[in-house]
Amino acid sequence: MDEDSRIAAVDEIPEDGSFLFTVRDGFDTEEAILVRLSDGVVAFENYCPHWRDIRLDKGSGAPRRDGELVCEKHGATFECDTGHCTYGPCEGAVLEEIDVTTADGSVYLADDRYEFEKRGSSGDHDLSSRGRIGFSGQ
Ligand code: FES
């Protein structure tokens, strides 16, 4: 595996939250989250399909309830393994998956669309006044 595409050790991904990281697509960066499953790891882009400017993981892990990811804004819930929205204003929508693979206890980016940029936040949301992100950061 290419060390440049290594995101994290599997053990670093919380079982009750998510692990935030940033990928690059040319000049653009996108945030994504690693989600730990009982039998592996999946990754999704870090936004809610209801309002794409709302992040699921705001830096301390996306909330999980009964084995599902929860968007704190309006309470939509998503299956951790498929990203399928089971309840909420975007019911039926699906989180955008990012391909990752695991080897020797580590998770690697395996998606041709992106390069691994860094662990953690992109930082973009701190600088912009995009959309519905208000002063509270909600
Ligand atoms: S922004 Fe996520 S449920 Fe509305």
Boltz pocket constraint, residues with backbone or C-beta under 6 A from the ligand:
constraints:
  - pocket:
      binder: B
      contacts: [[A, 48], [A, 49], [A, 50], [A, 51], [A, 54], [A, 71], [A, 72], [A, 73], [A, 74], [A, 75], [A, 76], [A, 88], [A, 89], [A, 90]]
      max_distance: 6.0
